[in-house]
Amino acid sequence: MSVEIHDRPSATKATSGSPVILNKFSRTFTAREDNGGAKAMLYATGMTDEQMEWPQIGISSIAFDGNPCNEHLAKLAQKVKEGCQAEDMMGMVHATPGVSDGMTQGNLGMSYSLPSRDLIADAVEMIVTAQSYDGNISIPGCDKNMPGVFMAAARHNKPTIIIYGGTIQPGKRHVDCPSLGLKSGDAINIGDAFESYGAFLSGRISDEVRKDVVAHACPGEGACGGMFTANTMSSVLEVLGMSLPYSSSIPAAYPEKLQECLRAAQVMKEVLLPQDIKPSDILTRQSFINAITVVNILGGSTNAVLHLLAMARSAKIELSVQDFNDVGARTPVLADLKPSGKYVMEDLHRVGGVPAVLKYLLANTNLIDGTQRTVTGKTLAQNVADAPTLDFTQQDVVLPLDRALKTTGHICILSGNLAPTSAVSKITGKEGVYFKGTVKVFDTEGELYPAIKAGLVTPGMVVVLRYLGPRGGPGMPELLGPTGALMGAGLGGSVALVSDGRFSGASRGFIVGHVTPEAFVGGPIALLQDGDTVVIDAEKKTIDVLLDDATLGERRKAWKQPPLKHTRGFLYRYARDVKGAEEGAYTD
């Protein structure tokens, strides 16, 4: 499946006895007599003759104001720059584009969310390469930031550390909600804010309660707090060896996050640069298998499928959707984290974070390969040797193997006549493993909410949201609004939702996304009609519409491809170039 596009530059390690050149790339600007113009410009920025000899580190901050996931990243970037200065390195801060997934749910902005991943990758690859930086420290926050900076690192292949901006802490209710048995002081998060609308529409809560949840779900800086997409992908980066231990779980507001920024600069100077440890020295197929394993252990987001496929391709490593089923078949779900569980990422950090989970798995299973290399210069097993030991008598954030929430993974790749290539479901066990229902079709997300309010969505239905794939969306928008509305309306346990779009890590319920081929290119999901019967069987890993080939063939003859929703600009280029979700929806 891997298609080689980018030649990954490699730097020759110093031979025994020869001096290690730490500024091997930036010397293009600082040491070449025929390139005096570049050096003149560096003098203009205030660099001294001494600093001209220092390594230059590109600090890629995905910072922008107006959302808690990214607003504080500029502060972290300055702390990394401070750390670089202390290590006799020049920290060069730059920004990239970004999109807030939480804020753009259900509006035009969501079409830019997944595309922002590839744009971030392009931007970081471009500036780190063009500006001849010797290394890269990236600071992502919101969902698509993590795979974006990773893909860039795999492309430019220079010594890299990724610092996750950190998780948000939970909010608290300020108003009692007796209708749902909830009270002031109970913890809430962004998922509750989205589900509050459906609960209000269905009359289960008052507008006062809804407004209270919205006002207090997000108390400060950091990415969405459950095992949603941001925390899933930060955990992935740590397991892949591209982040320092505990990076994925340290909350954004903790002082330890600032300390991590200083530590990253130190590791860059003392380990990565002198040993010339590059992403290509760290990333292997087995490290990706480790990552898929931990996604299942933690109950992570289905978006991990989409991102890991694209990330592996950037690293020139073979990975397919089948790998997720293979790993899931032998991997239990152990972490009781939201959206389906009780706890948030801060709670996981308090019991030892991802290192404690890895330490437990290494000691008690053969699920993790601890020999994989990491940015510390040590192996994964060496990194976690001194991590806290999970005490199952004192905490239930992570459960022991004999009390697994689910004995196999929750991410299930389906196929059938409705999804001939693949579809991705998130089955935690709380939704059941089988659903048979009557189809109710919506061609836009906006059509669903009035239908819920009017009582047109009823138990036993399979709600189909289509023309929301990578090309049709465009941008394969997340559907947290619809899943939240269905859950809030009390339909989450009795209705299935099927789409060629994708789901937020905060989504829950009997949901199937990433249906391929997508509706825009004529996939079978485009041929569904109200009243059809769809059967989803997670044990058999099938998703089928109960129609014969002849009927589907007649409908196909009558189907016409709709025009692209955009004919100019960024979204037009994206829809024109993007590949299918089963390949990671890459654009390069």
N, C-alpha and C positions, 0 to 999 in steps of 0.2 A: 504493500500500500504506500510505502514511503516513496516520495518523488523528490529527487535531489535538485534543488534550485540554487541554494546558497553554497558557495565554496567556503568552508569554515577555516579561517586562517589559523595556522599553528605557529607557535614561537619555539625556537630551538632552546632547550635547556642548556645552561652553561656546562661546559665540560669540566671534569675534575681539575681543580686548581685554578681555573679561570675565574675572573671576577663576575659576579652576578649583576647584570645590567637591569635595573628596575624601571628605568625610563626608556625602554627600547622603542616604544611607539612615539612618545611625545618628543623624542630627540629629533623627529622630523621637523619640528618647529623651533627647537631650542639649540640644536647643535650643528645644523647644516649651514655653512657659510653662504651657500647659494640661495638660502631661504630667509634672508635678513628681514624681509617684510613681515613675515609671521612673528619673528622674535621682537620686532619693533612694536607690534600690536600687543604682545604680552607685557612688554615694558610699560605700555600705556595703561595696563590694568593695575599696575603697582608692583608687579613681580620684580624681585631683586636678582642679581647675578647668582646668588646662592640658590634661590628657589628655582632658577632655570634648570638646575641639576636634579630637582626633586621629581619623583613620579607624579603624574597628573591623573587624578581619579575622577571620572565622570559620576556625579551624584544625580541620579534620575529620580526626581521627586514628582509623583503624580498628584501634586497639590493644586487645589483650587477651592475658593471660598464657597460657602453656601450649603455645605453638607458635612455631617459629622465624620464620615468615613475618610475624607481627604483634607479637610480644612487645616488639620494640625500637622500635616506632612511637611509643610514648609519649615516648621519649628524643628522637626526631626532632621531635615536636610541640613539645617544650620548646625545642629549638634554633630552630625557626621563630618561636616566641614571643619568644625572645631577639633574633632578627633584626628582628622587628616593632618591638620596643622601641627598638632602635638607629635605626630609621627613623621614629621618632615616630608609630607606629601601635600600637593596642591589639590584641594577639593574644588571641583568645578560644578557648581549647581546648575541644573537646567530642569525645565518643566516639560510635561507632555500634555496632550489632550486627555480628557477624562469625562466620564459620564457617571452620574449617580443612579445606580439601578433602583434604589428605593424610591427616589423622587420621580423617576420617569415611568413607573408602572402605569399602564393604561393610557398613555398619551404618546404623541409622536416621538418624544425623546427616547422611548424604549427601542425604536428602530435603530438608534445609534449605539445602543449598549454593546451588543456583541461585536459590531464592526469596530468599536473603539479598541477592542483587544488587539486586533491586527494593526490598527493605526498606532497604538502605543508601541507595539513591537517594531514597526517601521521607524517611528520617531527615535526610539532609543538606539536601535541599530545604526541609524543614520548619524546621529550626533557623536556617539562613542567611536564610530569608525572614522567619520570625516574629521573630527577634531583630534584624532590620534591620541585618545586617552589610553593610559596604560592599564587601567582597570575600571571596574564599574561597580558602584554600590547603588542599588535601586530600592526605592521606598514606595511600594504600592499600598493602597488602602481598600478601595471598593473592589467588587467581584472580578471584573475583567482585567484589572490592573495586574494581578498576580500572574496569570498566564501570559499577559502581554510582555511584561519585563523579562519573564523566563524565556519566551521565544526569541526576544532580542538577544539575550545572553547566549543562547545556543547558536545564534547566527554570527554574532561578532566574535564569540569564542575567546574573550579576554577574561582574566581573573575577575570573578564576580561574586558578590554577596548580596542577597536580597533580604531586606529588613521589612517585615510586615508592620504596617502602621498600628496594628493592634485592634482588639475587639472592644466594643462598647460595653459598659456595665448595664445591668437591667434597670428599668424604670420601676416606679411604684404607683399603684392606684391611689388617688386622693378621694375617691367617692365609692361608697358601697354599691355593689351590684347584686342585690338579693335574688333577682330572677335567674342568675346563673350560679348562685351560691358563692359569690366572690365578694371580697371586702376591701376597704381602704387599707393600704399597706402591702397588699399582694403584689408580687413581682409581675411586670409586663414587659413586652418587647415589641419590635416593629411588626411582627406577625400579628399580634393582638390588634394593632392599629388598623391593619388591613381587614382582619376578620370582623372588626367592630361595625363596619359598614353593612355587611350582610346581616349581622345580628339586628341592626337598627331597621333595615329594610323589612325584615320579617317580623318586627315588633317584639323581638326577644329582649332588647334593651332600650332604654330611653336615650334621647339625644344628649341629655346631660352626661350620661355614662359614656356615650361614644366620644364626646368632646374631651372628657377627662382622660380617656385612654390615649387619644391622639396627642393631647398636650403633654403627657408624661411618659410616653413609651421610650423616648430617647433622651436620657438625661445629660449627655455630654459627648465628648469626642470618641471616635472609634467606629469600626464597622459593625454591622448587624450581629447581635450577640449570640444567637443559637448556632447550631452546626449547619448554618446556611452556606451559601456559596463562598463568601469571603473567607470564613473560618475553615471551610473544607479545603480551599486551595492553599491557604497559608500552611495548613497541616501537610498538604502534599509537598510543598516546597521544602519543608523541614525534613520530611522523610526522604525526599530525593537528594538531600545533602546540600541544597543550595542556600539554606538559612542556618543561622546559629541555633543551637539547642534552646528550646523554650520560646523562640521567636513567634511561633504561631499562637501561643496562648497568653502571652503577657498582655494584659489590657492596656489600651492606649494611654489611660490616665495614670498608670503606675510609674513611679520613678525608674523602675527597671527598664522601661522602654527607652528612656534617654541613655541609660547606661549601656544598653545594647548597641546604640549608635556609636558610642566611643569604642566599644569592644570590636565592632565590625571594622573600624579603621585600623585598629591594632592588628587584627587577624590578617587584614589585607597586606599590611606592611611586613609582618613577621612571618607569615605562612604562605599566602597565595602568590605574592610577587616573587619572593626569592626562590620558591619551589616551582614557579610557573605552573600552578594548578589552575587549569581552565575547565569550563563546563564539560568539554569533551573528555576530560580526565575523570570526571565524576559520574556522568550520566551513562547508564547502561540499560539494557532491556530489563535486567533484574531489579534495578532501582525503580523502574516504572511499575513493575509487578509489586514491589513493596508498597508503592504509593496507592495502587488500586486496593491492596489488602487493607491499608489503614483507612481508606475512604469507607470501606464496608464495616470495619471494626467500630468506627465512630458514627456510623449512620449518616454519612455525608451526602451532599447535594448531587443530583443527577447531572448537573452541569459539569461535574468532574469528567464525565464520559467525553463530552464535546471538547473540553479543554485539553485533557490528557492526550487525546488523539492528535490534536494540532501541535501540542508541545513535543510529543514524540517525533512527529514529522520534522519539526524544526531541528531536533537533535539527531536526525537521520537514524532513528530507531524504529524498528517495525513494531506496530501495535495495532490491534483491530478491536472491533466491538466484541468479538468472541472471547477475547482475553478477559473481559469483564465478567462474562458468565463462568469462565473457567475458574477464575479467582473466587468469585462469589460462591461457587459450589462447595468450597472448602473453608470458607471464612465466616465466622459468626458475627453478629452485631452485639457489641458489649457495652457501648456507651449510651446512657439514657439521656440523650441530649435533644433539645428542641430542634425541629418543630414538632416531632411526634413524642418526645420524651419530656422530662421534668426540668432538666438543667441547661445552663448556658456555658459558653466557653470560659468565662471567669471561674466557674465552679470546677471545670476540668483543670484549670491552672492551679487552683488551690490544692488539688490532690496530686500534682506532679506533672501536669501537662502531657504533651505527646511523648517526651522522654520516659515518663513513668509507664505509659502504655506500651511503648516499644520494649522497655526492660522486662515487663511482664510477659510479653509475647515471645521474646527471645529465650526466656527461662523456661517457658512452659509449652511452646509449640515449635513447629518448623515452618511457620507462616512467613517469617521475616528473615531475609538474608542480611546478617549483621556485618558482613565483610565489605559492604559497599562503601566507597570513599565519600568524604564530605568536605565542605569548605574549611573545616577546622584542620584539615590535614590528617585527621584520624578517621577510623571507620565508624559506621553507625553504631556498632556495638560498643566501641570505646567511648563514644560520646555520651551514652546513656548508662554506663557502668555505675556511676555515682548518683544516678537519679533516684528520687524517692521510690520506695517500694509500696505498691498499692496495698492498703490495708482494708480488706473487704468487711471487716467488723466495724469500721469507723466511717465508711463512706459507701455510697451506692451510685455515685456518678458513673463509675465504670464497674461492671459486674464481672465475676469470675467466669471461666469457661463453662463450669457446670451449672451456671444460672444465666446463660446467654439470653438476651432478649429475643434473638432469632438464631437458629443453629446454622443458617446459611446467610449469605449476603442479601441486603435489601435492594440492591440495584440489579435489575433483571432486564436482559436484552430479549425482546420479543420479536417474532416474525410470523408471517401468515399472509393470507390473501389481502388483508388490509394494509400490511406493512411488508411487502415482499423483500425489502432490503433489511430493515430493522426498525425497531422502536425501543424507547427506553422507559421503563417503569420503576417506580420507587415503592417497594412493597415491604413495609416494616413488620408485617404480621398483624398489625392492629386493624388493617383494612380488609383482611381476608386475602385469599389467593385466587379467587374465581369471581367473575362478574359476567352476567348475561343480562342485557338490557336493550331497550328500544331507543333508537337513535333520535336525537334532536339536534339539528344542524344549525350552526351560526357561522356566517362567513366573516364576521368581524367581532371583536371582543365587545364593542359597545352595544351590540344587540342583546347580549346576555343579561345585563343588569335589569332592564325593563321586564324581561321575561321572568326573572326571579321574583321581582316585585309583584308581577301580575299573577303569580302562581302557576306559570306555564311550565316550569321545571319541577318535576315531581319525582318521588322515589321510584327507582327502577329504570331511570333513564341513563343513557350514555350520551352525555353532552359532547358534541363535536365542534371544536373551534379550528377552522382551517384557513388556508391561504395566509398562514403565519410562519412559514418556513424561512430559511435563509434568503431565498429569492423573492418569495411571495410577500413576506412581511412588510418590507424587507427587513433583514436583520434578525429574524427568528426571535421575536419579542418574548419576554417572560410573561407568565400568566398568573402572577401572584394575586392580582385583583380578582380574577374569576375564582381561583381556588379559595381565596379568603372569603369572597361573597358566599360561595356554596357552604363553606364550613360555618360561617356566621349565621347563615339561614337555617342551620340544622340539617343540611342535606349531605354533609360530607361523608356520612356512613352509608348512604343509600343511593348515591349517584356516582357514576364514573365520569371522568373527563379525559377525552382523547384529543390530541392536537398534533399538528406538524410544527407547532411552536415549541417552546421549552418552558420549564417551570423554575421559579425561584427556589433557592434552597430552603426558603421559609414556607414553601407550599407543602400541604399535606392532604391526605385523602387518597382515594383510588384513582390515581392519575397516570396517564401514559402520554409521553411526549416524544419529540424527535421522530415522528412517523415519517418514514422514507419509502419511496420517493414522495416528496412533498406535493401538495395540491397544485401548486403553480406549474409544475412540470407534468401534470397529468397523473400523479400517483392515485391509487385506488381511493384514498380519502376524499379526493375531489368528486368521486362518483356516488358518494353516500347520499341518501335521501331520508327525510323524516319517516319514521316507521320501520326502517331497516332494523335488523337484529345483529348486534355485535357481541361476540363472546371473547373474553379475556381470561386466559388461564396461565397464571404465573408459574405453576408447577410444570406444565408442559411447555412453557415459554412461547405461547402462541397468542395471536390476536387476529380474529377472523370476522368478516361479515358473512352472514348466512345467505349468500347469493351464489348462484352457479355462474360459471364462466360465460355462458351465453348472455345472461342478464347484464353482467358487468361489461361485456363486449358491446352490447347495444347502447348502454349508457356512454361508453367511451366514444362511440361514433358521434353522439350528440354533444359531447363536451368540447368547449372551445377555450383555448388558453387566454386568460385575461392579459391586458397590457401591463407592462411594468408600471408601478405606482409613481415612479420618478423617471424623468427623461433627461435630467441634467444633474451634475453635482455628485457629491460624495455617495449618497445612497444609490444613485444610478450606477456608478462604477462598482459599488459593492455587489448589487444585485446581478450585474453583468458577469462578474468574475468569480463569485463565491462558489465553493464546492458544497456538496451535500452534507447534512449533519452526520451521516454515517462515516464521513471522512474527517470530521472535525470542523467543517465549515471554514476552511482556510482560504486565503485569497492570493497567496503568492505562488 
